[in-house]
Amino acid sequence: MSTAGLLLAAGAGRRFGRPKALVESGGERFVQRGLRTLVDGGCEPVHVVLGAGAGEARALLPEDTVTVEAADWASGLGASLRAGLDSLHTVDRQVQAVLVQLVDLPWVGPEIVTRLRRLSAADVVARAAYAGVPGHPVLLGRRWWAEIAEGAVGDRGARDWLAARPDLRLVECADLGSGADVDTPADLPDP
């Protein structure tokens, strides 16, 4: 059984001033770092959802990377999540779960992905927590993909669906990194 990775990298980054997928930090673009984090954390296959700046972001990725363009990416995170989950229906049935990661989380490393990936199962609902605060990545069993995609609208993605789950498992990861996101250039990690 394997765990797919899904990198959501479609947003325009309005507060940042440009698509965050294209932001460079430490000699690497966020879209490259996000892909590497999922691959190094053991996810296979990994799909990358693109939107704003899709052509430029795609050119930064290895040729064999599965990219999905969310045509309605401007309507919010829900569109990216739907596009990504829809693309995963074509993957081998041995893939029982997907680990969903956002492109603007540079402090989430492969160790966090690995910790969550170890919980993979067809009915899993788990997410990283940092000092008890829920964050990303989120691990979703294949059983739930269609249900989550159906409810993913606007900028909330799966937030409401997750909030209603009594079986949601929080996995503490503060010992491995931070779930802080990058909203503005001032939030960038030091070089």
C-alpha positions as CSV (number, residue, x, y, z in Angstrom):
1,M,0.0,0.0,0.0
2,S,1.3,3.4,-0.8
3,T,0.4,7.0,0.0
4,A,0.1,9.7,-2.7
5,G,1.2,13.2,-2.2
6,L,-0.9,16.2,-3.3
7,L,0.8,19.6,-3.4
8,L,-1.6,22.5,-3.7
9,A,0.3,25.3,-5.5
10,A,-2.3,27.1,-7.5
11,G,-2.9,30.4,-5.7
12,A,-2.1,33.9,-6.9
13,G,-0.5,34.9,-3.6
14,R,-2.4,38.2,-3.4
15,R,-1.0,39.2,0.0
16,F,2.5,38.2,-1.1
17,G,2.3,40.0,-4.4
18,R,2.9,37.0,-6.7
19,P,2.2,33.2,-6.8
20,K,3.8,31.6,-3.8
21,A,4.7,28.6,-5.9
22,L,7.3,30.8,-7.6
23,V,8.8,32.3,-4.5
24,E,12.5,31.6,-4.0
25,S,14.0,30.9,-0.6
26,G,17.3,29.2,0.2
27,G,18.0,28.8,-3.5
28,E,14.8,26.8,-4.2
29,R,11.3,27.8,-5.3
30,F,8.5,26.9,-3.0
31,V,6.9,24.5,-5.6
32,Q,10.2,22.7,-5.9
33,R,10.6,22.5,-2.1
34,G,7.0,21.2,-1.7
35,L,7.5,18.5,-4.3
36,R,10.8,17.4,-2.8
37,T,9.3,17.3,0.7
38,L,6.5,15.0,-0.3
39,V,8.9,12.7,-2.4
40,D,11.5,12.6,0.3
41,G,8.8,11.9,2.9
42,G,7.9,8.7,0.9
43,C,4.8,9.8,-1.1
44,E,4.3,8.0,-4.4
45,P,2.9,9.3,-6.7
46,V,2.9,13.0,-6.2
47,H,0.5,15.3,-8.1
48,V,1.1,19.1,-8.1
49,V,-2.0,21.3,-8.6
50,L,-1.2,24.6,-10.5
51,G,-3.1,27.7,-11.4
52,A,-1.7,31.2,-11.3
53,G,1.7,31.1,-13.0
54,A,1.1,27.5,-14.1
55,G,3.5,27.6,-17.1
56,E,6.4,29.1,-15.1
57,A,5.8,26.7,-12.2
58,R,5.6,23.7,-14.4
59,A,8.9,24.6,-16.1
60,L,10.6,24.4,-12.6
61,L,9.5,20.8,-12.0
62,P,11.1,17.5,-13.3
63,E,9.5,16.4,-16.6
64,D,7.9,13.3,-15.1
65,T,6.0,15.3,-12.4
66,V,2.3,14.9,-12.6
67,T,0.8,18.4,-12.8
68,V,-2.9,19.2,-12.7
69,E,-4.2,22.6,-13.7
70,A,-7.1,23.8,-11.7
71,A,-9.1,25.8,-14.3
72,D,-11.1,27.6,-11.6
73,W,-8.2,28.1,-9.2
74,A,-9.2,31.8,-8.6
75,S,-12.3,30.7,-6.8
76,G,-10.2,29.5,-3.9
77,L,-8.4,26.5,-2.3
78,G,-11.5,24.3,-2.7
79,A,-11.0,24.3,-6.5
80,S,-7.4,23.2,-6.1
81,L,-8.3,20.4,-3.7
82,R,-11.1,19.2,-6.0
83,A,-8.8,19.2,-9.0
84,G,-6.1,17.3,-7.2
85,L,-8.5,14.7,-5.7
86,D,-10.1,14.2,-9.0
87,S,-6.7,13.6,-10.6
88,L,-5.9,10.9,-8.0
89,H,-8.9,8.7,-9.1
90,T,-6.6,7.6,-11.9
91,V,-3.9,6.2,-9.7
92,D,-3.4,2.6,-8.8
93,R,-5.8,1.2,-6.2
94,Q,-2.8,0.3,-4.1
95,V,-2.7,4.0,-3.2
96,Q,-5.0,4.0,-0.1
97,A,-4.4,7.6,1.2
98,V,-3.2,11.0,0.1
99,L,-1.1,13.5,2.0
100,V,-2.2,17.0,1.2
101,Q,0.4,19.7,1.5
102,L,0.2,23.5,0.9
103,V,3.0,25.2,-1.1
104,D,3.6,28.0,1.4
105,L,4.8,25.9,4.3
106,P,8.6,26.0,4.1
107,W,9.1,24.7,7.7
108,V,7.3,21.4,7.0
109,G,10.0,18.9,6.1
110,P,10.0,15.3,5.0
111,E,10.2,14.0,8.6
112,I,6.7,15.4,9.2
113,V,5.4,13.8,6.0
114,T,6.9,10.5,7.0
115,R,5.3,10.6,10.5
116,L,1.9,11.2,9.0
117,R,2.4,8.8,6.1
118,R,2.9,5.9,8.6
119,L,-0.8,6.2,9.5
120,S,-2.0,5.6,5.9
121,A,-5.1,3.5,5.5
122,A,-8.2,3.7,3.3
123,D,-10.3,5.3,6.1
124,V,-7.7,7.5,7.8
125,V,-8.4,11.1,8.7
126,A,-5.3,12.7,10.3
127,R,-3.5,16.0,10.3
128,A,-0.3,17.5,11.7
129,A,-0.5,19.6,14.8
130,Y,2.0,22.1,16.1
131,A,1.8,22.6,19.9
132,G,-1.7,21.3,19.7
133,V,-2.8,23.6,16.9
134,P,-4.1,21.7,13.8
135,G,-2.2,22.4,10.6
136,H,-0.8,20.7,7.5
137,P,-0.1,18.3,6.0
138,V,-3.4,16.5,6.1
139,L,-3.7,12.7,5.5
140,L,-7.0,11.6,3.9
141,G,-8.0,8.0,3.3
142,R,-9.2,7.1,-0.2
143,R,-12.6,6.2,1.2
144,W,-13.2,10.0,1.7
145,W,-11.9,11.5,-1.5
146,A,-15.2,11.9,-3.4
147,E,-17.0,13.2,-0.3
148,I,-14.2,15.8,0.4
149,A,-14.1,16.9,-3.3
150,E,-17.8,17.4,-3.3
151,G,-17.7,19.7,-0.3
152,A,-14.5,21.6,-1.2
153,V,-15.7,25.1,-2.1
154,G,-14.3,28.6,-1.8
155,D,-11.2,29.2,0.2
156,R,-11.9,26.6,3.0
157,G,-10.8,23.5,1.2
158,A,-11.6,20.6,3.6
159,R,-11.6,22.7,6.7
160,D,-15.3,22.3,7.5
161,W,-15.3,18.6,6.6
162,L,-12.3,18.0,9.0
163,A,-13.9,20.0,11.8
164,A,-17.0,17.7,11.7
165,R,-14.9,14.5,12.0
166,P,-15.0,12.8,15.4
167,D,-12.3,10.4,14.1
168,L,-9.8,13.1,13.2
169,R,-6.4,12.2,14.6
170,L,-4.1,15.1,15.4
171,V,-0.4,14.1,15.1
172,E,1.9,16.3,17.1
173,C,4.8,17.5,14.9
174,A,6.2,20.6,16.7
175,D,9.3,18.5,17.6
176,L,10.0,18.3,13.8
177,G,9.1,21.7,12.4
178,S,6.6,24.5,12.3
179,G,3.3,24.7,10.5
180,A,3.6,28.4,9.9
181,D,2.8,29.6,6.5
182,V,4.3,32.4,4.4
183,D,1.7,35.2,3.7
184,T,4.0,38.1,2.9
185,P,7.7,38.6,2.0
186,A,8.3,39.5,5.7
187,D,7.4,35.9,6.6
188,L,10.1,34.3,4.5
189,P,12.7,32.2,6.3
190,D,16.1,33.6,6.7
191,P,18.4,32.6,3.8
